[in-house]
Each structure stands twice: as structure tokens, then as C-alpha cells.
Amino acid sequence: MGPVPNKTDKNLTYVSLKGVGHKYDPHPNSPMVVQDIDLDIHRHEFVAVVGPSGCGKSTLLRMVAGLLVPSHGSVSVFNLPVTEPRDDVGIVFQKANLLPWLTVRKNVLFPLKHKYGRYSSADEVRANELLEMAGLMQFADKMPDELSGGMQQRVGIVRALLLNPDILLMDEPFSALDALTREQIGFDLLDIWREHPKTVLFITHSISEAVLLSDRILVMSKRPGTVMDLIEVDLARPRTSKTINSPRFAELTDIIRGYIYEPNVPV
Ligand SMILES: Nc1ncnc2c1ncn2[C@@H]1O[C@H](COP(=O)(O)OP(=O)(O)OP(=O)(O)O)[C@@H](O)[C@H]1O
């Protein structure tokens, strides 16, 4: 078993947002979507973002990804301003968007082929290792439509991991899945993360998913999304189904629910 990556190195800031704000409409009177966001994410840290629908979670992620330029403040990755998507930052979206005419293995290898025109036998070995770890090896030669939604989403995660990004941005990656599959794939993600430590920014609608997975949780207010709190998740790792039944898990989810559903009541 690899290193346990909850020992984040607070001296190494991989992602930094300073006074970040954004509005899509540049008109001076148009409302801000997100505002005054300050956040440092450290090496191998798993940070989740929760908040009401429309508060700007995806907007935040897109700015870190280099897909959107903030109208205020600065976003940097490895101390460099983000100006465009970077190879060392992987993204997993809500839908895996697999290519239906390629097998699972070829889908996973596709970004390498697309980028470099080819992939090596070492890449194939690594693809197989990751597929094995994600419980997908027996489906490697199947076509995507032969897989369940949960499996397809796992393929999307493996595809992102094959590029070996230092930072993984995940935008509601499990939201299309049923509750049981979602919980299982969350545990699978934690296993993969333990074996291949990454710095993760994870957007979710699910408070319990955020608590189960992350080291810290950024709780956003309703639009314009600001930081309501940054909560330290002091639950031991590895997290298991016992974690979900622990009193502290319930306390943390209650604190966050309080922020989101009764934002004016002090918790
Ligand atoms: N490309 C765009 N152009 C204009 N407005 C946009 C654009 N993308 C998002 N918005 C608006 O910005 C606000 C924040 O959207 P965003 O998707 O970031 O929120 P979210 O918190 O991720 O929402 P949800 O939880 O529902 O997925 C919303 O009001 C949305 O309508």
C-alpha cells in the first residue's frame, strides 16, 4: 500500500485563489457570480466545494482549470498565474463522455494518442494497472455502451489519471449515479487516491460525500458565491462505512447543512 496522503504538506501550495470574483456579463451593473474567494490548496490535499445550486462552484473550478479568466483577483497553480489549461491539471466532469466507437482501454489511452500521436507499451501497462485498480480490467475490451453509468464514470477517472496530473479537478463527477453506486465509487476514488496521491478539488452537491472524501470543505453562500466557511474534516483515514456511522461524521454534515439551509443562523 502506498503512502497515506492525508499528511498534506502545508508548505507546498499547489492551487491558490486570491480575491477571486467573476461575472459572465461584463456590464458594470451586472451581478457577480462569485466574489472574494480566497483559498490555498496544498500538495496532496483533497478539498471539496459545496454550496447551493447556482452559487458558482463550477465557475470556480473552470477558473482553476484555465477554462475561464476571472474578472477579479488571481488564480495560480504552482505559483504561476493560470492563463490556459495545463497538462498537469486533469479534469473529470459529470459525464464521462467516452468515445462510443472505442473500447474502454482505447478510450483511456485516447488523450495520449491525441496529444502525442501515439502511446508506448509502458503507457498500455499503466493503463492496465489503473483499470485493474478501478475494477475494470475485465471490461477493458468492451465498448462503453456495454458498461453501467458507474463503470463509465470510473473509466473517465482512469482516463484522467493516466495522464498523471499533479492536480485533479472533479466537477460533480458522481452526480448522475444512484446513491449506492455513488458511495462505492467514492470509496474506490479514495483507494486510487491513496495509491496515487493527487491534489484534488472536488465539486459536489452532496454534503455527506464531501465529508466522506475530503480534508477540507469550502462552503459557499448562495449567489454571489462567497466563502461561508472552510471546514477541516478531522476524520481518520482510511475512511470506511464505519466513518459514515460515526458521531463526528453526523456533526460535520449537520454543521454544513446549517450553513446551507439556514445561512443566517449561527452554528
Ligand atoms: N457561460 C455562462 N454564461 C453566463 N452565465 C453563466 C455561465 N455559466 C454559468 N452561468 C451562471 O453563473 C451562475 C453560477 O453557475 P455555476 O454553474 O458556476 O454554479 P454551480 O454552483 O456549479 O451550480 P450547480 O450546483 O447548479 O451546478 C449561475 O447563475 C449560472 O446560470
The ligand as an ORCA input file, in Angstrom:
! r2SCAN-3c Opt
* xyz 0 1
  N     -21.296     30.540    -19.554
  C     -22.127     31.224    -18.759
  N     -22.663     32.388    -19.164
  C     -23.481     33.099    -18.361
  N     -23.845     32.713    -17.128
  C     -23.348     31.551    -16.679
  C     -22.464     30.746    -17.470
  N     -22.129     29.646    -16.751
  C     -22.785     29.763    -15.568
  N     -23.504     30.887    -15.522
  C     -24.320     31.350    -14.393
  O     -23.465     31.528    -13.283
  C     -24.096     31.069    -12.080
  C     -23.207     30.038    -11.423
  O     -23.162     28.891    -12.251
  P     -22.300     27.629    -11.861
  O     -22.575     26.559    -12.854
  O     -20.893     28.024    -11.638
  O     -22.946     27.272    -10.421
  P     -22.925     25.896     -9.630
  O     -22.829     26.268     -8.175
  O     -21.884     24.972    -10.152
  O     -24.379     25.359     -9.962
  P     -24.973     23.888     -9.824
  O     -24.725     23.461     -8.403
  O     -26.418     24.057    -10.109
  O     -24.259     23.015    -10.827
  C     -25.457     30.542    -12.489
  O     -26.420     31.535    -12.233
  C     -25.332     30.292    -13.976
  O     -26.566     30.489    -14.640
*
